[in-house]
Amino acid sequence: MVTLPKPWQQRRRRPMPSVKHPKIIGKFVEVSKEVTRRNGKLLVFFMGAEHCPFCAAERWAIVRALSKYGQWSGLKQTMSAARDEPFLNLPTYDLTEATYTSPHIEFESREIRDREFKPLQKLLKTEEKIVRKYNPDKTIPFLLIGGRFMQLEAGFSPKIFIGHTFRQTETELKKIESEIRKTIDDEANVISALLCVAGLPPELCKETGLVELISQINSKLSD
């Protein structure tokens, strides 16, 4: 009898690159010294899938981080898959019809499969080029910040969402001592700090927590 691996096992079999690209902070690695911009703005590209619990987790941090520098519209709620994943039915944002507007950041997002593992959104040619260059195995979640910093996998464990609905998670984000809030904010702050290093205007990067993270990143980059 042959036991086939679950879809999430197939997707996550290959390890993250650690030798070729130096780890900078958290699970992010530096993949280029050159900044990538779209329409004169820093490009942030996210590729995920609606069934993926790790993508579900990372979306919370992405939405929270980018909210500091622009406005979201069309955000809806959804859940990760109900089967064949290590964590099931986790609350998350639906980005498929969302729009992000910012004077500093151009956000592009593609969800390549839906909750039932069926094809959903196709990559544009420019996005295919990015994926071929930095993530040829199409590992998800895939987050690229300014063309310089990449993360494959979520920055934290999705298990913190187990037993929570979308509304309950939003409530937790309003509680200062909440583990969910702290975990999401930690990842959101890392994303913000990397955006600052990649080229956000200095006046947007003066928060105490960000200044410390930016210093850590710059120190690592100069090693």
C-alpha positions in Angstrom: 0.0 0.0 0.0 1.3 3.4 -1.0 0.4 6.4 1.1 0.4 9.6 -1.0 1.4 12.8 0.8 -1.3 15.3 1.6 -1.3 18.4 -0.6 0.3 20.6 2.1 3.1 18.1 2.5 3.8 18.1 -1.2 3.8 21.9 -1.3 6.1 22.3 1.7 8.6 19.5 1.1 11.5 21.6 -0.1 13.3 23.5 2.6 13.6 27.3 2.4 16.9 28.5 0.8 19.4 29.2 3.6 22.8 29.0 1.9 22.2 31.0 -1.2 20.3 33.8 0.4 21.3 35.1 3.9 18.6 35.3 6.5 18.0 38.8 7.6 15.2 38.9 10.2 12.6 36.3 11.2 12.2 34.0 8.2 13.0 36.7 5.6 16.0 36.4 3.4 17.7 39.0 1.2 17.4 38.0 -2.5 18.6 41.2 -4.2 20.4 44.5 -3.6 18.1 46.1 -6.2 14.7 47.5 -5.2 11.7 46.6 -7.4 9.1 49.3 -8.0 5.8 49.5 -9.9 4.5 52.9 -11.0 7.3 54.5 -8.9 6.2 52.7 -5.7 7.7 49.8 -3.7 6.3 46.5 -5.0 5.0 44.1 -2.4 3.9 40.8 -4.0 2.1 38.0 -2.2 1.2 34.6 -3.6 -0.9 32.2 -1.6 -3.9 29.9 -1.8 -7.2 30.0 0.0 -6.9 26.4 1.3 -3.4 27.1 2.9 -3.5 27.8 6.7 0.0 29.3 6.5 -1.2 31.8 3.9 -4.2 32.5 6.1 -2.0 33.4 9.0 0.3 35.6 6.9 -2.5 37.6 5.4 -3.4 39.0 8.9 0.1 40.5 9.2 0.2 41.8 5.6 -3.1 43.6 6.0 -2.1 45.0 9.4 1.3 46.2 8.2 0.2 47.8 4.9 -2.7 49.6 6.7 -0.1 52.0 8.1 0.8 53.3 4.7 -2.4 53.2 2.7 -6.0 52.1 2.6 -7.8 48.8 1.9 -11.1 48.4 0.2 -13.1 45.3 -0.7 -11.5 43.2 2.1 -13.7 40.2 2.9 -13.4 37.3 5.3 -12.9 33.7 4.5 -11.5 30.5 6.0 -8.7 28.1 5.0 -9.5 24.5 3.9 -11.7 22.2 5.8 -9.6 19.1 4.9 -6.1 17.9 3.9 -4.2 20.6 5.8 -2.5 20.5 9.2 -4.7 23.3 10.5 -8.3 23.6 9.3 -11.0 26.3 8.9 -8.7 29.1 10.1 -10.2 32.7 9.8 -8.5 35.0 7.4 -8.9 37.8 4.8 -10.1 37.2 1.3 -7.8 39.3 -0.9 -9.1 38.2 -4.3 -11.3 41.3 -4.8 -9.5 43.6 -2.4 -7.8 46.9 -3.5 -5.0 48.6 -1.7 -4.2 52.2 -2.4 -1.0 53.9 -1.2 1.3 56.7 -2.4 4.3 54.6 -1.4 3.4 50.9 -2.0 2.1 48.9 -4.9 0.5 45.7 -3.6 -0.1 42.7 -5.9 -1.7 39.5 -4.7 -2.6 36.2 -6.3 -4.4 33.3 -4.7 -3.6 30.4 -7.0 -6.1 27.9 -5.6 -9.4 28.1 -3.7 -10.5 26.4 -0.5 -11.3 23.2 -2.4 -7.8 23.1 -4.0 -9.1 24.1 -7.4 -7.3 26.7 -9.6 -8.4 30.2 -8.8 -6.3 33.2 -10.0 -3.7 33.0 -12.7 -0.4 34.8 -12.4 0.2 37.8 -14.7 3.3 37.6 -16.9 5.2 40.0 -14.7 4.3 37.9 -11.7 5.3 34.7 -13.4 8.7 36.3 -14.0 9.0 37.1 -10.3 8.0 33.6 -9.2 10.4 31.9 -11.7 13.2 34.1 -10.4 12.7 33.8 -6.7 10.4 30.9 -6.1 10.5 28.4 -9.0 8.9 25.6 -6.9 5.9 27.9 -6.3 6.0 27.4 -2.5 3.2 29.2 -0.7 2.9 31.5 1.0 5.4 33.6 -0.9 6.0 37.2 0.1 8.4 39.5 -1.7 9.0 43.0 -0.3 10.5 45.6 -2.6 12.2 42.9 -4.7 14.8 42.7 -1.9 13.4 40.5 0.9 11.6 37.2 0.5 9.8 34.9 2.9 8.6 31.4 2.0 6.2 30.1 4.6 4.4 32.1 7.3 6.3 34.1 9.8 4.5 32.4 12.7 2.5 29.3 13.4 -1.2 29.3 12.3 -2.1 27.3 15.4 -2.9 30.6 17.3 -6.1 30.9 15.3 -7.5 27.4 16.2 -11.0 27.8 17.7 -11.3 31.4 16.6 -13.8 32.9 14.2 -12.9 36.0 12.1 -14.8 38.3 14.4 -13.2 36.8 17.5 -9.8 37.3 15.9 -10.6 41.0 15.2 -11.7 41.3 18.8 -8.4 39.9 20.0 -6.5 42.5 17.9 -8.1 45.2 20.1 -6.7 43.6 23.3 -3.3 44.9 24.2 -2.3 41.7 26.1 -3.7 39.3 23.5 -1.3 36.6 22.2 -2.9 36.8 18.8 -2.4 40.6 18.7 1.2 40.3 19.8 2.0 37.5 17.3 0.4 39.3 14.3 1.9 42.7 15.3 5.4 41.2 15.6 5.2 39.9 12.0 3.6 43.1 10.8 6.4 45.1 12.3 9.0 43.0 10.6 7.2 43.6 7.3 7.1 47.4 8.0 10.8 47.5 9.0 11.7 45.7 5.7 9.6 48.2 3.8 11.5 51.0 5.5 14.9 49.5 4.6 13.7 48.9 1.0 12.9 52.5 0.6 9.8 53.9 2.4 10.2 57.7 3.2 12.1 58.1 6.5 9.3 60.1 8.1 7.2 56.9 8.0 9.8 54.9 9.8 10.2 56.7 13.2 8.1 54.5 15.5 10.3 53.3 18.4 9.7 49.6 17.6 10.4 50.1 13.9 13.6 52.0 14.6 15.0 49.1 16.6 14.1 46.5 13.9 15.5 48.7 11.1 18.8 48.9 13.0 18.9 45.1 13.4 18.2 44.6 9.7 20.9 47.2 8.6 23.4 45.6 11.0 22.7 42.2 9.5 23.0 43.5 5.9 26.4 45.0 6.7 27.8 41.8 8.1 
